[in-house]
């Protein structure tokens, strides 16, 4: 056999390998940050609605998925001598799962109530939260469900503006009723993809369901028999001087 023929015989041949595609039976969604919002225009004073929102201890009596709620710390007195929720324990549950976690609470009197869980941080101006100075830079409190969660209620007066060119009925002499825009935003990140999978059907509806429940609560307290929610509620408590709002 010639040398050239021998070389052709022993020359290595490239081996092509084909990897059969694999199909997984369970696909879990990734752990991604989610944001939900809902807004309502309600025919009540901002101060009255804010008082209901700041009543964190009552959340479990009307908010879906909230099984228990308890304020555990209060702020220092604000400029008007009122104390506001500064920390609370919330127990949530759905689909057979329950979890209790601690949230830091920040209240901008008459405007915003914000709850932070896990690694969530506030973007509210520190100047608006002087009464929360003791807890403003407090370390995050970890929980098993959420790596971070921020829930913010924001109320502000609503001024109705009719469409340009639209004739309006003559309402002179009729008493005007205040209206308020209530905005709810929820930003959260699950700590585990399993929780994301279990809540896939529930999570997108949470904000709208919560604000609907709040609307029912407001109507019951402000329009129902004996309705008299006009503003901050002074209460006595273990923290001494100052009025506590929302208990």
C-alpha positions as CSV (number, residue, x, y, z in Angstrom):
1,X,0.0,0.0,0.0
2,X,1.4,3.4,-1.0
3,X,2.1,6.0,1.7
4,X,-0.7,8.3,0.4
5,X,-3.2,5.5,0.5
6,X,-2.1,4.6,4.1
7,X,-2.6,8.2,5.2
8,X,-6.1,8.3,3.8
9,X,-6.9,5.2,5.7
10,X,-5.8,6.4,9.2
11,X,-6.9,10.0,8.8
12,X,-9.3,10.8,11.7
13,X,-12.9,11.5,10.7
14,X,-14.9,14.2,12.4
15,X,-17.7,12.8,14.5
16,X,-21.0,14.7,14.4
17,X,-23.1,14.4,17.5
18,X,-26.7,15.3,17.7
19,X,-28.3,16.2,21.1
20,X,-31.9,15.2,21.3
21,X,-34.1,18.1,22.5
22,X,-35.2,17.7,26.1
23,X,-38.7,18.6,27.2
24,X,-39.4,19.6,30.8
25,X,-42.6,18.6,32.4
26,X,-42.8,21.5,34.8
27,X,-41.9,25.1,33.9
28,X,-41.8,27.6,36.7
29,X,-42.0,31.3,35.9
30,X,-38.9,33.3,36.7
31,X,-38.7,35.4,39.8
32,X,-39.4,38.8,38.3
33,X,-40.5,42.1,39.9
34,X,-44.2,42.9,39.3
35,X,-46.2,46.1,39.6
36,X,-49.9,46.5,40.0
37,X,-52.0,49.6,40.2
38,X,-55.7,50.6,40.7
39,X,-57.5,53.9,41.0
40,X,-60.9,55.0,42.2
41,X,-62.7,58.4,42.4
42,X,-64.8,58.3,45.5
43,X,-67.3,60.9,46.7
44,X,-65.7,61.5,50.1
45,X,-63.3,63.9,51.7
46,X,-59.6,63.0,51.5
47,X,-59.2,63.3,55.2
48,X,-62.0,60.8,55.9
49,X,-60.6,58.2,53.4
50,X,-57.1,58.7,54.7
51,X,-58.2,57.9,58.3
52,X,-59.6,54.6,57.0
53,X,-56.4,53.7,55.2
54,X,-54.3,54.6,58.2
55,X,-56.4,52.2,60.3
56,X,-54.0,49.3,59.8
57,X,-55.3,47.3,62.7
58,X,-58.6,47.0,60.8
59,X,-57.2,45.8,57.5
60,X,-58.0,42.1,58.3
61,X,-61.7,43.0,58.6
62,X,-62.1,44.1,55.0
63,X,-59.0,43.5,52.8
64,X,-58.9,40.2,50.9
65,X,-56.0,38.0,51.6
66,X,-55.2,39.8,54.8
67,X,-56.0,37.4,57.7
68,X,-54.6,39.5,60.5
69,X,-53.1,42.9,61.0
70,X,-51.6,44.6,64.0
71,X,-49.6,47.8,64.5
72,X,-46.6,47.0,66.7
73,X,-44.8,50.4,66.6
74,X,-45.9,54.0,66.4
75,X,-44.2,57.1,65.1
76,X,-43.2,60.1,67.1
77,X,-45.8,62.9,67.2
78,X,-46.0,64.9,64.0
79,X,-46.4,68.7,63.8
80,X,-50.0,68.3,64.9
81,X,-49.2,65.9,67.8
82,X,-50.5,62.8,66.0
83,X,-48.8,59.5,66.1
84,X,-49.0,57.2,63.1
85,X,-48.3,53.5,62.5
86,X,-44.6,52.8,62.0
87,X,-44.4,49.0,62.0
88,X,-46.9,46.2,61.8
89,X,-47.4,42.5,61.5
90,X,-49.5,41.4,58.6
91,X,-50.7,37.8,58.0
92,X,-51.6,37.0,54.4
93,X,-53.0,33.9,52.9
94,X,-54.3,32.4,49.7
95,X,-54.7,28.9,48.3
96,X,-54.0,27.2,51.6
97,X,-50.8,29.2,52.2
98,X,-50.4,31.6,55.1
99,X,-47.5,33.8,56.1
100,X,-47.0,36.5,58.7
101,X,-44.4,39.2,58.1
102,X,-43.4,42.5,59.5
103,X,-43.7,45.7,57.5
104,X,-42.3,49.1,58.1
105,X,-45.0,51.7,57.7
106,X,-44.6,55.3,56.6
107,X,-47.4,57.9,56.7
108,X,-47.4,61.2,55.1
109,X,-50.4,62.7,57.0
110,X,-53.5,63.2,54.9
111,X,-51.8,61.9,51.7
112,X,-49.8,58.6,51.7
113,X,-49.7,55.3,53.7
114,X,-46.9,53.1,52.6
115,X,-46.0,49.6,53.8
116,X,-42.5,48.1,53.1
117,X,-41.6,44.4,53.4
118,X,-38.3,42.6,52.9
119,X,-35.7,44.6,51.0
120,X,-38.1,47.2,49.8
121,X,-37.1,50.9,50.3
122,X,-39.1,54.1,50.2
123,X,-38.6,56.9,47.7
124,X,-40.7,59.3,49.8
125,X,-38.8,62.5,50.8
126,X,-37.2,62.2,54.2
127,X,-38.4,65.7,54.9
128,X,-42.1,64.5,54.8
129,X,-41.3,61.7,57.3
130,X,-39.6,63.5,60.2
131,X,-42.0,61.8,62.6
132,X,-40.7,58.4,61.3
133,X,-37.0,59.3,61.8
134,X,-36.5,56.5,64.3
135,X,-37.4,53.8,61.7
136,X,-36.6,55.5,58.4
137,X,-33.2,53.8,58.0
138,X,-34.2,50.6,59.9
139,X,-32.8,47.4,58.4
140,X,-35.1,45.2,56.2
141,X,-37.0,42.4,57.9
142,X,-36.9,39.3,55.7
143,X,-39.9,37.1,55.1
144,X,-40.4,33.8,53.4
145,X,-42.7,34.9,50.6
146,X,-41.5,38.2,49.3
147,X,-38.0,39.3,48.7
148,X,-39.4,42.8,48.6
149,X,-42.9,44.3,48.6
150,X,-44.1,47.9,48.7
151,X,-47.8,48.8,49.0
152,X,-48.7,52.5,48.7
153,X,-52.1,54.2,49.2
154,X,-52.3,57.8,47.9
155,X,-55.3,60.0,48.3
156,X,-55.7,63.5,46.8
157,X,-58.6,65.9,46.0
158,X,-60.1,65.2,42.7
159,X,-61.2,68.1,40.6
160,X,-63.6,67.2,37.8
161,X,-63.0,68.9,34.5
162,X,-65.8,68.5,31.9
163,X,-64.8,67.8,28.3
164,X,-64.2,71.0,26.3
165,X,-67.3,72.3,24.5
166,X,-69.7,70.1,26.6
167,X,-72.6,72.0,28.0
168,X,-73.1,71.5,31.8
169,X,-76.4,71.6,33.6
170,X,-77.0,74.6,35.9
171,X,-76.1,73.3,39.4
172,X,-76.0,76.7,41.1
173,X,-77.5,76.5,44.5
174,X,-76.7,72.8,44.9
175,X,-74.2,71.8,47.6
176,X,-70.9,70.5,46.2
177,X,-69.7,67.2,47.4
178,X,-65.9,66.6,47.7
179,X,-64.4,63.9,45.6
180,X,-61.1,62.1,46.2
181,X,-58.8,60.2,43.9
182,X,-57.5,57.0,45.6
183,X,-54.5,55.3,44.0
184,X,-53.1,52.0,45.1
185,X,-49.8,50.7,43.8
186,X,-48.2,47.4,44.7
187,X,-44.6,46.5,43.7
188,X,-43.4,43.1,44.7
189,X,-40.8,40.4,44.1
190,X,-41.3,36.8,45.2
191,X,-38.5,35.1,47.0
192,X,-39.1,31.8,45.3
193,X,-40.4,30.9,41.9
194,X,-42.8,28.4,43.5
195,X,-44.7,31.2,45.1
196,X,-44.8,33.0,41.8
197,X,-46.3,29.9,40.2
198,X,-48.9,29.4,42.9
199,X,-50.1,33.0,42.8
200,X,-50.1,33.3,39.0
201,X,-53.9,33.4,38.8
202,X,-54.3,35.6,41.9
203,X,-51.6,38.2,41.7
204,X,-52.8,40.3,38.7
205,X,-56.2,40.9,40.4
206,X,-54.9,41.8,43.8
207,X,-54.8,45.6,43.4
208,X,-58.3,45.9,41.9
209,X,-59.8,43.5,44.4
210,X,-58.2,45.4,47.3
211,X,-59.4,48.8,46.1
212,X,-62.9,47.5,45.5
213,X,-62.9,46.2,49.1
214,X,-61.7,49.6,50.3
215,X,-64.5,51.3,48.4
216,X,-67.1,49.1,50.1
217,X,-65.5,49.8,53.5
218,X,-65.6,53.6,52.9
219,X,-69.2,53.5,51.9
220,X,-70.1,51.5,55.0
221,X,-68.3,53.8,57.3
222,X,-69.1,57.1,55.6
223,X,-72.6,56.5,54.3
224,X,-73.9,53.9,56.6
225,X,-76.0,54.3,59.8
226,X,-74.1,56.4,62.4
227,X,-71.3,57.2,59.9
228,X,-69.0,59.8,61.5
229,X,-65.5,59.3,60.2
230,X,-64.3,62.9,59.8
231,X,-60.6,62.9,60.6
232,X,-57.9,61.6,63.0
233,X,-59.1,59.5,65.9
234,X,-57.4,60.3,69.3
235,X,-56.7,57.3,71.3
236,X,-54.8,56.5,74.5
237,X,-52.0,54.0,74.5
238,X,-48.8,52.8,76.0
239,X,-46.6,55.3,74.1
240,X,-47.7,58.2,76.2
241,X,-48.6,61.7,74.9
242,X,-49.8,62.1,71.4
243,X,-52.7,60.9,69.4
244,X,-52.5,57.6,67.6
245,X,-54.3,57.3,64.3
246,X,-55.8,54.1,62.9
247,X,-56.2,51.8,65.9
